[in-house]
Amino acid sequence: MFLPRYIIPELTAHLAQKQVTVLTGMRRTGKTTLLKRLMELSDIRQKIFFDLERIDNRELFSEKNYEAIVYALTQRGINMLEKVLIGIDEIQLVPNLPSVVKYLYDLYDIKFILTGSSSYYLKNKFEESMAGRKKIFEVYPLKFGELLTFRNVEYVQPGTEFKAAPFSKSEYERLKYHYENYIQYGGFPEVVLSDDVQQKRDLIADIFSSYMNHDIAALADFKKSDEAYKLVKLLAGRIGAKLDVSKLSSLSGISRYAVENYLTLFEQSYLIKTLPVTSKSPDRELVKARKLYFLDNGMASFAADLGSGAKFENAVFNQLHHYGSLFYYALKTGNEIDFVLDKKTAFEVKETAAETDLKNTMMLAQNIDVDECFVIGRHPNNAFEGFLWGGNIL
């Protein structure tokens, strides 16, 4: 049974376009399931699917003579004089695939749906050869609302724009167990679907190991895998903090240049996300240190022994970033606003929120001309106007 994802309407709308549909994101976020669902939904009569983890399929798309690929398709019953839908999974496993797709795209009436486990690969390999011929869709671990869907819990579907929901004690009691699971174990689909705590932990460990041993090794060709692992652990312990490359270099024993390269790779392969500062001065936005978050709470918790507050703040980040561009705001005094959404709405994150937190946020937000302010709390001991319970951000 297919469990719906928030990205499905956008993907189905793109099915009618000639452009190549490319799904990218960290492994095991559900890209293959989405690809197969799109193939089911398409009204194109001729359809064929290739999993590039199979060696015979990799051999096929590694052919130097691209017409040999066309011949192989006809041998499988495909009439190349008519429109055909081709789904290809794990495209990063065939280095010359962009060239193959471009050739077939330009000469035949083919709608391609492709998946790849890293934007690092896609952005570097696809930009030139597929310019104007593709649209890339990023697939992340489940949002909290999607987690509820996967757990068969009813809720009102949110829109694409952020809208504050009033606090309800009954909704808090109904959903808090699921929200605490989201904070602790994150949103990888198979982790969410498991009812066993130890199995959840084992699945997260396996996903993390696959990322380090396959994605990082393949994309960067780093010989010192222990370096990358050491740096990931250091980063996980700095969730919500400003990145200090010099300090990371000193603590890890890795050169500053290598640390910067690792950070770029981790971000472009969907392990982490860095947030810029917002300011009235564009120059300050460019030079100010960025803040760090992990794109899944389970992965972050596996990499380091996180405190309760860091887990909660990271979960809120993973809820909010789907609604638009996130920034933070900070003064030299150290006072700051955790998140600013689209430079219009300010959020302070506190496990136990107080009205004074909201007042302080509102005062700071005046500096950047932001009028809408909220405090996001985990424990609603004192609900007040401007308070949002984290579990209401779906």
N, C-alpha and C positions, 0 to 999 in steps of 0.2 A: 504494500500500500504506500502510495506517495503522500508524504506529509508536506503541505504547502509552505513555501518560503516567501518572504516579503518581496523578493526580487523577481518573482515569476511574472507579474504583469508587464514589467519592463522588458523582460526577455521574450515573452510571447509576442509583444508588439514588434520586436526586432526580427522575428521569424519571417515577416513579409518583406524584409529588406534584402537586397542582393548582397550587401556587405557581409563579410565573415563575422560571425558571432564568436567572441573569444571569452571564455570563463577562466579567470585566474584567481589565485588565493593560495593559502597554505594547504598542504595535503590534508585530506580527510575532513574538509569542511562541507562536502556534499556536492562537489562539482560534477562528478560522474552521474550521480542521481539526477541532477538538474538537466544534464545533457540528454540522458535517456528520456526524461519527461518531455523535453522540448521536441524530441523526435516523435514521440507519441502524439503530441498536440499538432504537429505540422500536417498540412493537407497535401504535401508533396507525395505523390504515389510511390516513387522509387526512393528507398532509403537503405543506407548501409552504414554499419558501425564498425570502427576499428579501435581496439585496445592496444596501444603501443607497448604495453608491458609484455605482450606476446612477441616472441622473437620473429615469427614469420611475418607479422605485420610491420615490425621495424625493418625487416629486410625488404619488404615491398616498397615502403616509402623512402628507402635509402637508395633505390635504383637511380643510376646516373642518367639513364634514358627515360625521361618522364612519360613518353608514349608507351613504354612498357607497363607503367602503372595503369594507363588508360586501357591497355589490352587486358590486364589482369581484372579490371573492373567489369569489362564486357564478358569475360569468362565466368564471372559470378552472377551473370544475368542482368547486368545494368545496361540499358540502352543509352549511350552517351549522346544520342541525338535528341533526347528528351531531358527535362529537368530532373535533377537528382539531388537528394539531401545526403551529405556525408558527415557523419559524426566521428571525430577522432579524439581519443582520450590520451592524456599524458604526452603532449606534443614535445615537451622538453627532452624526451628520450631520443628524438631524431634531429640532430643538429641542422640538417638542410631542409627541414620541413617548410619553413616560410617560403623558400624558393619553389618547392613543389606546389604548394597551395597557390602561389601567385600565378604559376604557369597554368594550372588547371582552371583557376578562377577566370583568367583572361580569355581562355580559349573555349571553355565549355559552360553550359548553363548549370552551374553547381552552387547550391547553398551549403556552406560549411558551418558547422558548429564545432569548436575546438575547446579543449581544456588544457591548462598547463598549471603547474604547481608553484610558479614563481613569476612575479612581475619583473624581476631582475632579468630573467631570460627573455621574457616577452618584449620588454621595452628595448632591449639591446638588439634582439634578432628581428623583430617585426617592424620597427619604426620605418626603416628605409624601404625594405622590399614590399611591405604591405601598406604603404602610405595611401590613405583614402579608401582602402579596401576592407577595413576592419573596424569593429568597435569592441573595446575591452570592457568587460563587466567584472567587478571585483566581488568575490564571494567570501564572506567572513564567517566565523563561528556564529551560532544562533544568537539573535537578539533575545532579550528576556521574554518578549511576547511570543517569539517563535518557540522558545523553550516550553512555554505554557501549552502551545498547540501540540508539541511533540509529547507532552505529558497528559494530553487529553483534558486540559483544564480550560473552561470557557472564560472568555474575556472580550471586551469590546476592542475591535481592531483600531489602532491609532491611524491617523493620516500620515502623510509624508512630512508635514511640518510639525515642529514641536508644539504641544499644547499642554499646559499645566492641568493636572487632574486634582480635584479636591481630595483631602484626606478622608478616608472612611475606615473606621475601626473594624467593621465587619470584613471589608476587603483585605485589610491588613492581616487579620486572623486567617482568612481563607488562603492568602497567597504567600505568607511569610516563609513557610517551609520551603517552597519552590525558590523564593528569592535567595534564601540563605544557601541553597544548593548551587544557585547560579554564582554567588559570590565565592563559594569554596571551590567549585569544580569547573566553572566556565561553561562554554557553549558548543563544544564539538558534538555533532549529532549523536554519535554512538555512545559518548559519555553521558549525554542527557538521557538517552533511552535506557541505560543500565540502571537497575534498582539496587545493585550491590555496591557498597562503598569501596570495598577492596578492588572490585573489577573496574570501577571508575578510575581509581588510582593507577591500576595496571595499564588501562587504556591510555591515560595521559602520559605515563612513562613511555609507552610504546610510540605514541605520536611524537613526543619530544625526541626520542632516540632516532626515529626515522628522519625528522627534520635535520638533526645535527649530522647524522651519518650519510644521508643521501642528498638533501637539498644543499646544505652548506658545502659538503665535500665536492659535489658535482659543479656547483656554480662558481665557487671560488678557487677550487683546486688547492685548498689549504692543506699543507702536509702536517701541520701541527694542530690537530683537532682539539687537543687539550687546551690550547690557547683560546679557541672560540668558546669552549665550554666554560672556562674560567671567566671570561668576559661576560657571558650571558648571566652567570650567577651574580656577578657584581652589579650588573644592570638591574636584575630583578630586585635586589636589595635597595635600589634607588628609585623605585616607582614614585612618581609625583615630584621628584626632585629635578633641579636643573642639571643638565649634563655638563660635567667638567672633564674634558678630554685629557687634560694634563694629569689630573688626579687619577683617572681611570688607568692611564698609562703607567703611572707610578705604582699603583696598587697591584696591577696585573703583571708588570714587568714586560709589557708589550709596547713597542714603539708607538709614539703618538700617531704617526702616519698609518700604521697598521690598525690602531684602534678606530681611526676615522673611517678606514675602509670597511672594517667589520660593522660599524654602526650603519653605514650605508647599505651594506648587504642585509643586515638583520631587518632594516626597515623595508627594503624593497622586496624582501621575501616574506613579509607579513608576520614577523615575530613581534616587532615593536612598532610604536608610532611616536614621533616626537612632535611636540606642540610649540609653535612660535608664540612670542609675546604680542599683545596688541597694544598700540600706543597711538597717540595723535601724530607722532613723528614717524614716518616710514623708515627713516634711517635707523631709529632705535629698534624697530622691529627686525631689521636685518642683522644687527650686531648682538642683540641680547641672547643669552643662552636659552636653548630650547629645553622643555620639560619632557620627561620620558614616561611612557606607559606601555604595557604589554597588550597585545590584541586578543588575549584570552587569559582569564583568571586562573584556569587550571594549569596552563603552561607556566605562568608566573609563580604560582604556589609550588610547583614541582621544582623550579630552578632555585628557589630560596625559601627560607622559613620566614614568611611575611607576617608582619603584624596585622592585627584586625583592621586598623584604620587604613593601611595601604591596600589591603584586599578590597575594602569597600570603595575607596576612591578609584581604584582601577576598574572595578565593576561599573561605576557610574560613568567613567570615561567610555567604556565599551557600549553603554546604552546611549550616550549622547552623540557620539561621533557619527551615527547613522543619520542624524537630523541636519547636518550641515558642517561648516568649517568651525573647528574649535581652536581657541587661543587661550592664553592665560594673561593676567595682568599683575604687575608687581611694581612696588616702589623700592627705592634704595634702602628704606627703613626696614624692609623685610615684609611689610604688609602686602598681601596679595589676594587676588580672586582666583579660585581654582580653575574655573572654566568660563569662557565667554563664547557663546554660540552665535556665529555669523555677525559678531560685533554688535549684537542687538540685545542679548539676554545674558545676564551674569548669574553664575551658580557658585555658591560656597558649599563644600561637602563636609559634613560633621556627623560622626556616628550618633551622637546625642546633641541635637541642635537646640539653640536658644534664640530668643528674639534679638539679643544683642549681636549675634552672628549676622542676622539679616541687616540690622542697622549699620554695622561696620561695612558690610558689602555694599549697601546702598551709598554710603559716603564715598567709598573708593570708586564705585561705578560712575559717579558724577565726573570724575577726572577724564573719563573716556566717552562721555555723553551717552551712557547706557542707563535707561530708565527702568527696565524690567529686571527685577532681581528675585532670586529664590535661594533658600537654604535647603539642601537635600540631606535628609537624615535617614539613618538606618533603624534607630529605635525611637518611635514616635511617643516619647513620654510626655511631650508638651507640644501638641499641634497648635500652630498659630497661623495667622494670615501670612502667606509667603513661604510656608513650610511645604516641602514635597517629600513624601516617602519614596525612597529609591525604587521600591517595587511597583510604583505607579508609572514609571518611565518604561514604556513597553516597546 
